[in-house]
């Protein structure tokens, strides 16, 4: 059965307005992509593709997302735009690209949009970021927010951990969600929070919430695609593996290695032969 939905048959590119209108409606389907081939595979099934700064960990082997640069995000954003046709493409603003002056954040956001052709940027909505979100949205930059577990704050937090289990922490996350929505985000990623808090945020803000480790109570869901496909030996609690590509790839590579060593590959079918004269 095809993953493409009947209402997407015209291949029209989804817009920020389309995503915002899905509040309280059919859940939004979102995944990450960093390359053109993966974006092409995901595009028919997804409403939104996120070029996440998780690329630093998934593709570049970094220990966290802090080391990701603007240039890396631009490179992968360009690739994803080449591979997608109808999903809305959002590119993460990396750590350090928006936490300083609002003018600098605007310049970096504009560069991301211009050089990739993507449709929106995403920022992690910490306690000081709402003013920057408002500054960007007032100047025509579509912004997606991100509250709860914020990977870019790992050095300050000391680890990737769920947020909002204690009442005072839950109140802070809820306040940040309200502030981001009031500042003009068109959607809000809610990561690593307890179910009750996720549902409270979803009920309080007027924009769609997209959960990752935040229960089915959100308006949509997102996962890191490589986690969902089983590319790593370990995955977080909130990930459901829909494949075991790590195991399949390992098995395929072992088969290839065995055939090469036994001179079974290449065989006649994979070999070019000269045409006989006469």
N, C-alpha and C positions, 0 to 999 in steps of 0.2 A: 504494500500500500504506500502510495506517495506521501511524503511528509508535507507537501504543499497544501495549503488550505484553500477552499473554494473562493473565499473573500480576498485572496491574494493573487487570483488568477491573472489580473491585469499587469502584474509585475511593477506596479507603481511603487516608487520609493516611499516608505513610511516617513512621516514627519514628526517633529516634536509635538505638534498639535494632536496627531493621531495617538501618540503614546499617552499624552495627558488625558485624552478622552476615555481611555480604558480604565480609569479609576472606578473601582467597584464593578467592573464588567468581566469579560473573559480574561483569565489570567495572562499576563505578559510572559512570553517565553524568551529568555535571554541567556546567552553563553558568551564566553570569551574567545577571541581569535587573535592571532599575531601574524598569520601568513595568508597569502592569497589562496592557496589550495584549500586550507581549512575554512576560510570565509566562504568559499564557493560551496563547500559541503553543507555548512550550517545555514546558509542564507534562506533556502526555501522553508525551513522549519521555524526560524527565529524572527521575532519582532524587532529585537535589538541585539546588536553585536557590540560587545565592549572590548576595545583594545586596552586591556588592563595593564597596569604597571606590574602585575604578577608575571609579565613576560620576563622580568629580571630573574625570577626564581625558576620559572618553567623552562625557558629556553637558554638563559645565560648562566645558570648555575649559581646565582647570587644567594646569600643566606637570607636576605629579606629584600624589600622593595626600595630601601633607602638609596641604594646606589644607582637607581635607574635615572637616565638623563633625558632631557627634552629631545635630543637628537635620536635616541633610541625609540622614543614614542612616535616621533615623526616617521622614521623609517618603517616601523611596523604598521602605523596607521595608513601609510601609502599602500602597503601591500594588501591590507584588508580591504581598502576601498577598491582595489583592482579586482578583488575576488567576489565582491558583493554587488547585488543589483537592487534589492528591495528592502532589506533590513535597515533600520536606523543605525548608524555607526557612531559610537561615542568613544572618545579617546581620553584616557586618564591624564591629568596633569601631574607630573611626578613631584616627589618631595623637593621642596625648595623653590618651585617655580611659581608659587602663588601665595606663600605665607608672608612675604615681605610687603612692599608697597603695593597698593591697588593698581597703580599705573604699570608696574612691572608685571603683575598678574595679567592685566589686560593685554599687554604686548605679547606675553608668552601664549595666552589663549588664542589671540589672533594668528600668531605664527602657526600654532597647531592646526587651526581650521584652514588657513590658506594653503599650507604646504601639504596637507593630507587630503583635503577635500571632504573631511568628515563633517558631521552635522552638529556635534555638541562636544563639550568637554565634561569631565567629572572631577570633582574635588572632594576631599575628605573634610566633612563639615565640623571641625573642632570648634571650641568656644570663641575663637577670634576670627572665624572665617565668614560669618554671615554678612558682614559689611562688604567684603570682597565679592561675595556672590551677588549682592545687590548692585555693586559697581559694574560687574560684568554684564548682568542681565539687562540693566538699563542701557547698556551700549550695544545690545544686539547679540551677545554671546549666550547661546543656550547652555544651561548648566544643569548637570545632574549632581545631586548631593550624595553623601555617604556618612551614615552615623552608626554608632555601636562600636564593634571592634574595628579599629582603624589601623590597617597594616603599616601605614607610614609613621605611626606613633610608637612602633615597637621598641625603639631605643629608650623612649621615656617610660613606657609601660613595663619593659623588661621581658615581655613574652607575648605571644599571640594567645589571648584568653577571652572567653566570653565576657560580655559587659552587661551591667544592669541587674545582676542577681541581688544586690543589696539595694534597699529603698533609695538611699541617697544617690547612688550611682545611676539607678534607673531614672530618677528625677533629672539628672544632668543630661542623660541621653535624650530623654523626651524634650527637654528644653532646647537642645541642639537641633532636634528634628523640627520643632516648631519654628525656630529661628531660620533654618534653611528654607523651609516652605514659605515663610513670610518674605524672605529675601528674593524669592522668585525662581527656585529650582522647578524644573518640569517633572522630575521624578526623584525618588529618594531610595538609594540602596540602604537596606537595614541588615547589618551583618552581626552574627554571633550574639544574639540577645535571647532572653527567655521568651517563651511563647506569649505570655500575658503582656509583656512590654511591647512586643511586635504588633500585637492586635491593638493595643492602646495607641501606638503611633499611627497605625493605619487608619484608625477611626478618627484621629484628631487632625491629620493633615489632609489638605484638599488635593494633593497630587498622588499619583500611584506610588506605592511602596514596592520595592523589589527585594525579596528576601534572599539571604544566603546564610543558612544556619539560623533562621528566624521564624520558622514554622510555616504552615500552609495558610496562615491568616493574612499574609501579605497579598498585594494586588498582582504579584508576579514572582518569578523565581529566576535566579542566576547561579551558575556554577562555573568554576574554572573547567574548561572543556577537557583538559588533560587529566584532571582528577576524575571526572565523570567517565572517561574512557579507560580508566585503569592503567595509566601510564607510569604511575609511581607505586613503590612498594607499600607506602603508607598514605592514607587519605584521612582528612578530618572526619569527625563523627557525623557532621551534617551532610556528607557526600554519599550519594547512592551511586555505586558503580554500575554502569549499563553495559560495560564490556571489560575484557581483560587484554587490552592491546599490548601491555608489557609482556605478558606471557606468550601471546601469539607472535610478537616480533622476535622474542628470544628463541622461540621454536623455529621460526622461519630462518633466522640467522644461523642457528645450529645446523639446519638442513643444508643451507647453502655452503657452509664451511665443510661439512662432510662430503658433499658432492665435489667441491673443488679439490680437496685433498685426495679423493679417490679417482680424480680425473673423469668424473661423470658429468661435470659441467666445465666448459660448454660442450653440448652434444651436437649431433648433426643438425638438429633443428635450429640451433643458435649460431651456426657457423656459415660464413660466406664461402662459396666455391667459385673458382674461375670458370668461365664458359669455354667449353672445348672448341678449338679452332676447326674450321671445315664443316 
